[in-house]
Amino acid sequence: MNKKEQIQLFENRNVRTLWDEQEEEWYFSIVDVVAILTDQQDSKKASTYWSVLKGRLRKEGADEPLTKCKKLKMLSADGKSHPTDAAQRFEERVSA
C-alpha cells in the first residue's frame, strides 16, 4: 500500500492527511479536526475529547460512524508514526 503523508491547513491549523494510492483516497486525522472544531490547542485534550465521544457513541449504540474510521499510522509531533483514527472526506462517504 503506497501512501503519501501531507500536512494541510484548515483555519491556519495543521491537519495530518494521508493519500492511499491503492484506494485513491485521502484520509485525515480525526483528532486534528476535533482539535480545530473544539478550539483545543493541546492535541492530548483533543485526543481525550475524541476518545470520550467514541465511548458515548458506543454506549448509545451508534457504532456506524466509528466503522468509517481507519487506524492509519501518521507522523506525530514527537516525530514518530503512531496509529491514528482517520477518515475520508465526508462528501465521499455520504451516499446519494
C-alpha positions as CSV (number, residue, x, y, z in Angstrom):
1,M,0.0,0.0,0.0
2,N,1.7,3.2,-1.1
3,K,0.8,6.2,1.0
4,K,1.8,9.8,0.9
5,E,1.6,11.9,4.0
6,Q,0.9,15.6,3.9
7,I,0.1,18.4,6.3
8,Q,-2.9,20.6,5.1
9,L,-4.1,23.8,6.7
10,F,-7.6,24.5,7.8
11,E,-8.3,27.8,9.5
12,N,-4.5,28.2,9.9
13,R,-4.2,24.9,11.8
14,N,-2.4,21.7,10.7
15,V,-4.4,18.6,9.7
16,R,-2.4,15.5,9.0
17,T,-3.5,13.7,5.9
18,L,-2.6,10.6,4.1
19,W,-3.1,9.6,0.5
20,D,-3.7,5.9,-0.2
21,E,-2.8,5.2,-3.8
22,Q,-4.4,1.8,-3.8
23,E,-7.8,3.1,-2.7
24,E,-7.2,6.5,-4.4
25,E,-8.5,8.2,-1.3
26,W,-7.3,11.0,1.1
27,Y,-7.6,10.3,4.8
28,F,-7.4,12.9,7.5
29,S,-6.7,12.7,11.2
30,I,-9.9,12.9,13.1
31,V,-8.1,14.1,16.3
32,D,-6.7,17.1,14.3
33,V,-10.1,18.0,13.1
34,V,-11.6,17.6,16.6
35,A,-8.9,20.0,17.9
36,I,-9.9,22.6,15.4
37,L,-13.7,22.2,15.9
38,T,-13.4,22.3,19.7
39,D,-10.7,25.0,19.7
40,Q,-8.2,22.8,21.5
41,Q,-4.5,23.9,21.3
42,D,-3.3,20.7,23.0
43,S,-3.5,17.5,20.9
44,K,-3.8,15.4,24.1
45,K,-7.0,17.2,25.1
46,A,-8.4,16.7,21.5
47,S,-7.5,13.0,21.7
48,T,-9.2,12.7,25.1
49,Y,-12.3,14.5,23.7
50,W,-12.4,12.1,20.7
51,S,-12.0,9.1,22.9
52,V,-14.8,10.1,25.3
53,L,-17.1,10.9,22.3
54,K,-16.4,7.4,20.8
55,G,-17.3,5.8,24.2
56,R,-20.5,7.7,24.4
57,L,-21.5,6.8,20.9
58,R,-20.9,3.1,21.6
59,K,-23.0,3.3,24.7
60,E,-25.8,4.8,22.7
61,G,-25.5,2.0,20.1
62,A,-24.2,4.3,17.4
63,D,-21.3,2.2,16.2
64,E,-21.8,3.0,12.5
65,P,-19.9,6.4,12.5
66,L,-17.0,4.5,14.1
67,T,-16.8,1.9,11.4
68,K,-16.0,4.5,8.8
69,C,-12.7,5.2,10.7
70,K,-9.5,3.5,9.9
71,K,-6.4,3.3,12.1
72,L,-3.5,4.6,10.0
73,K,0.0,5.4,11.0
74,M,0.6,9.1,10.8
75,L,3.5,11.2,11.8
76,S,3.0,12.8,15.2
77,A,4.5,15.9,16.9
78,D,7.2,13.6,18.5
79,G,8.5,12.7,15.0
80,K,7.2,9.1,15.2
81,S,4.4,7.4,13.3
82,H,1.5,6.3,15.6
83,P,-1.8,4.6,14.8
84,T,-4.3,7.4,14.4
85,D,-8.1,7.4,13.7
86,A,-8.5,8.6,10.2
87,A,-11.5,9.1,7.9
88,Q,-12.2,10.0,4.3
89,R,-13.6,13.3,3.2
90,F,-17.2,13.5,4.4
91,E,-18.7,14.2,0.9
92,E,-17.2,11.0,-0.5
93,R,-18.7,8.9,2.3
94,V,-22.3,10.1,2.0
95,S,-24.4,8.0,-0.4
96,A,-26.8,9.8,-2.7
